Amino acid sequence: MELHGALVQVEGTGVLLVGPSGIGKSECALELVVRGHALVADDVVRVRRSGDALVGCAPELIRCFLEIRGLGLLYLPDLYGEAAVREEGPVDLMCRLEE
């Protein structure tokens, strides 16, 4: 299944940020990366079941990239190092951003 959102690994917990377009999902994900957490996927999150758990990843074409309105695409390993991204991660918590 593919979802529109951002998946970030925070202290080992997979946090899926969802909400309407333009609400600030990517900006929130970037702020978490700046604070030392890791991006798994931005914009398109592919979610699959692995046993009793949900696991998310980004499509290969956009892996490691984060899009910020007004700035464009950011390649996170160049800006924050390899630890700023994960190839896949758990989906433990979903946060819906609203106005």
PAVEXFI-663263 format. One record per residue (C-alpha): residue number from 1; residue in one letter; x, y, z. Coordinates in steps of 0.001 Angstrom, whole numbers, plus 500000, padded with zeros to 6 digits. Example, Ala and Ser with C-alpha at 12.3 -4.5 7.8 and 13.67 -1.06 7.14 Angstrom:
R / num / residu / xx / yy / zz
R / 1 / a / 512300 / 495500 / 507800 .
R / 2 / s / 513670 / 498940 / 507140 .
END
This chain:
R / num / residu / xx / yy / zz
R / 1 / m / 500000 / 500000 / 500000 .
R / 2 / e / 501231 / 503526 / 499259 .
R / 3 / l / 500361 / 506458 / 501502 .
R / 4 / h / 500908 / 510199 / 501104 .
R / 5 / g / 502976 / 511329 / 504082 .
R / 6 / a / 506397 / 511255 / 505691 .
R / 7 / l / 507900 / 508462 / 507770 .
R / 8 / v / 510562 / 509355 / 510334 .
R / 9 / q / 512344 / 507134 / 512828 .
R / 10 / v / 512389 / 508921 / 516198 .
R / 11 / e / 514349 / 507187 / 518972 .
R / 12 / g / 513693 / 503859 / 517211 .
R / 13 / t / 509955 / 504497 / 516846 .
R / 14 / g / 508520 / 504843 / 513346 .
R / 15 / v / 506330 / 507946 / 513165 .
R / 16 / l / 504135 / 508321 / 510074 .
R / 17 / l / 503098 / 511936 / 509487 .
R / 18 / v / 499916 / 512277 / 507421 .
R / 19 / g / 497568 / 515130 / 506581 .
R / 20 / p / 496420 / 517334 / 503751 .
R / 21 / s / 498825 / 518669 / 501139 .
R / 22 / g / 500702 / 521745 / 502334 .
R / 23 / i / 500056 / 521137 / 506051 .
R / 24 / g / 503779 / 520788 / 506891 .
R / 25 / k / 504574 / 517078 / 506926 .
R / 26 / s / 507917 / 517504 / 505177 .
R / 27 / e / 508860 / 520549 / 507255 .
R / 28 / c / 508125 / 518582 / 510439 .
R / 29 / a / 510184 / 515641 / 509148 .
R / 30 / l / 513093 / 517967 / 508323 .
R / 31 / e / 513008 / 519488 / 511807 .
R / 32 / l / 513175 / 515983 / 513299 .
R / 33 / v / 516167 / 515125 / 511068 .
R / 34 / v / 517900 / 518358 / 512151 .
R / 35 / r / 517423 / 517181 / 515764 .
R / 36 / g / 519202 / 513884 / 515038 .
R / 37 / h / 516408 / 511555 / 513936 .
R / 38 / a / 516225 / 509758 / 510573 .
R / 39 / l / 513993 / 510068 / 507498 .
R / 40 / v / 512654 / 506863 / 505992 .
R / 41 / a / 510346 / 508326 / 503332 .
R / 42 / d / 508871 / 511639 / 502228 .
R / 43 / d / 505811 / 512208 / 500060 .
R / 44 / v / 505208 / 508547 / 499124 .
R / 45 / v / 505461 / 505923 / 501868 .
R / 46 / r / 505210 / 502272 / 500830 .
R / 47 / v / 503836 / 500243 / 503723 .
R / 48 / r / 503862 / 496450 / 503959 .
R / 49 / r / 503080 / 493929 / 506651 .
R / 50 / s / 505977 / 491941 / 508077 .
R / 51 / g / 504557 / 489415 / 510535 .
R / 52 / d / 502582 / 491432 / 513077 .
R / 53 / a / 504385 / 494689 / 512252 .
R / 54 / l / 504076 / 497367 / 509581 .
R / 55 / v / 507235 / 498437 / 507749 .
R / 56 / g / 507602 / 501498 / 505537 .
R / 57 / c / 510054 / 502561 / 502876 .
R / 58 / a / 510410 / 505087 / 500069 .
R / 59 / p / 510282 / 504305 / 496364 .
R / 60 / e / 513874 / 503949 / 495137 .
R / 61 / l / 513682 / 507037 / 492890 .
R / 62 / i / 512971 / 509403 / 495807 .
R / 63 / r / 514836 / 507583 / 498605 .
R / 64 / c / 516952 / 509964 / 500739 .
R / 65 / f / 515216 / 513050 / 499310 .
R / 66 / l / 512929 / 515471 / 501136 .
R / 67 / e / 510943 / 518166 / 499303 .
R / 68 / i / 510429 / 521520 / 500988 .
R / 69 / r / 508177 / 524121 / 499372 .
R / 70 / g / 510216 / 527108 / 498299 .
R / 71 / l / 513537 / 525250 / 498624 .
R / 72 / g / 513062 / 522203 / 496403 .
R / 73 / l / 514529 / 518731 / 496823 .
R / 74 / l / 517073 / 518186 / 499579 .
R / 75 / y / 519413 / 515179 / 499461 .
R / 76 / l / 519717 / 514494 / 503189 .
R / 77 / p / 522944 / 512395 / 503244 .
R / 78 / d / 524866 / 515337 / 501740 .
R / 79 / l / 523391 / 517786 / 504252 .
R / 80 / y / 523164 / 515711 / 507455 .
R / 81 / g / 525211 / 512563 / 506837 .
R / 82 / e / 524293 / 508941 / 506174 .
R / 83 / a / 522715 / 508569 / 509642 .
R / 84 / a / 519968 / 511020 / 508588 .
R / 85 / v / 518238 / 508398 / 506432 .
R / 86 / r / 517068 / 504800 / 506724 .
R / 87 / e / 516217 / 502449 / 503865 .
R / 88 / e / 513159 / 501201 / 505750 .
R / 89 / g / 511651 / 501446 / 509187 .
R / 90 / p / 508750 / 500413 / 511371 .
R / 91 / v / 505415 / 502191 / 511350 .
R / 92 / d / 504554 / 502337 / 515041 .
R / 93 / l / 502605 / 505580 / 515310 .
R / 94 / m / 500533 / 507678 / 512918 .
R / 95 / c / 500221 / 511426 / 513525 .
R / 96 / r / 497633 / 513321 / 511503 .
R / 97 / l / 498549 / 516989 / 511112 .
R / 98 / e / 495607 / 519396 / 510936 .
R / 99 / e / 495163 / 523145 / 510923 .
END
